[in-house]
C-alpha cells in the first residue's frame, strides 16, 4: 500500500489500513503529543483524561488518570497492547488493566507539561519481547520506600514476573517477581536466587 504523507487515504485503502500504517511507524515527540497521537489512532476505543488529582499512594504527587480503551476492536487492541509492551516509561505509570481492553495509567502532571521529546514507541518490528541487561533493579513499595536488588552474577540475571490470583478481585492481581541467574542451560535457569512477593 502506498500512503500519502499528509495522512489522506489512497484509492482502495480503508481508514483501518491508514491507522495501522501510521501506528507501525511509532512515535517520537512530547508525552502530550504521544497521548494525542494515541487518541487519534484509536478507531473504536478512546482515551479519557481525568482532572489532576493527588496520587492515591504517594502524597503530594499530582497525577492525571489516563484511561485508554480498545472497545474490543482488533486494531485498537493491537496498538494498546504494543504500547503497554514496548513503551517502558509509560508502562512505569501503569495503574491497572481491566476486562474489555481498558488500560489505566497515573501520569505525573509535571511529565504531561514537559516539552522534552523522546521516542515513546519504536517502529513496529514484529518482535514480541525485548531482553535488557541491568546492574540492579529498584523496588518501590506502596509506602514510597525503595530498595535495590543488585545483580552480582557474571552472566547476568533474568527477571520473571508470574501472576497469580484473580485480576478482578478486590485486592487486585498478585504475583511474584523471581530473579534467577541468566543461563541458556535449563537446569540453572530454573533455580530462583531471590523472590519478591507482591
Residue pairs with C-beta under 8 A, 6 or more apart in sequence:
1 10
1 12
1 13
1 17
1 21
2 10
3 10
3 13
3 18
3 21
4 10
7 18
7 22
9 15
9 18
15 43
16 43
16 75
19 41
19 43
19 75
20 75
20 78
22 41
23 41
23 75
23 78
23 79
23 82
23 124
24 123
24 124
25 123
26 119
26 120
26 121
26 122
26 123
26 124
27 33
27 34
27 37
27 119
27 120
27 121
28 117
28 118
28 119
28 120
29 37
29 117
29 118
29 120
30 114
30 115
30 116
30 117
31 107
31 111
31 112
31 114
31 116
31 120
32 112
32 113
34 90
34 120
34 121
35 47
35 49
35 66
35 112
38 47
38 68
38 79
38 80
38 83
39 46
39 47
41 79
42 68
42 69
42 70
42 71
42 76
42 79
42 80
43 71
43 73
43 75
43 76
44 70
44 71
44 72
44 73
44 76
45 68
45 69
45 70
45 71
45 73
45 76
45 80
45 101
46 68
46 69
46 71
47 66
47 67
47 68
47 69
48 66
48 67
48 69
49 64
49 65
49 66
50 64
50 65
50 66
51 64
52 62
52 63
52 64
52 109
53 62
53 63
53 64
53 65
54 60
54 61
54 62
54 63
55 61
55 62
55 63
55 106
56 106
57 142
57 143
57 144
58 144
61 108
62 108
62 109
62 110
63 93
63 106
63 107
63 108
63 109
64 106
64 107
64 109
64 112
65 95
65 104
65 105
65 106
65 107
66 104
66 105
66 106
66 107
67 102
67 103
67 104
67 105
68 80
68 83
68 102
68 103
68 104
68 105
69 76
69 100
69 101
69 102
69 103
70 76
70 77
70 80
70 100
70 101
70 102
71 101
72 100
72 101
76 101
77 101
80 101
80 103
82 121
82 124
83 90
83 103
83 121
84 90
84 91
84 94
84 97
84 103
85 91
85 128
85 129
86 121
86 122
86 130
87 120
87 121
89 118
89 120
90 105
90 107
90 120
93 105
93 106
93 107
93 108
94 103
94 104
94 105
95 104
95 105
95 106
96 103
96 104
96 172
97 103
97 104
97 167
98 104
99 167
99 168
133 156
134 151
135 150
135 151
136 148
136 149
136 150
136 151
137 148
137 149
137 151
137 159
137 179
138 146
138 147
138 148
138 149
139 146
139 147
139 148
139 149
139 196
140 146
141 147
149 179
149 194
149 196
151 157
153 181
153 182
153 193
155 181
155 182
155 183
156 181
156 182
157 179
157 180
157 181
157 182
157 193
158 179
158 180
158 181
158 182
158 189
159 177
159 178
159 179
160 177
160 178
160 180
161 175
161 176
161 177
161 178
162 175
162 176
162 178
163 173
163 174
163 175
164 174
164 175
164 176
165 171
165 173
165 174
165 175
166 173
167 173
174 197
174 198
175 198
176 195
176 196
176 197
176 198
177 195
177 196
177 198
178 192
178 194
178 195
179 192
179 193
179 194
179 195
179 196
180 189
180 190
180 191
180 192
180 193
181 188
181 189
181 191
181 193
182 189
183 189
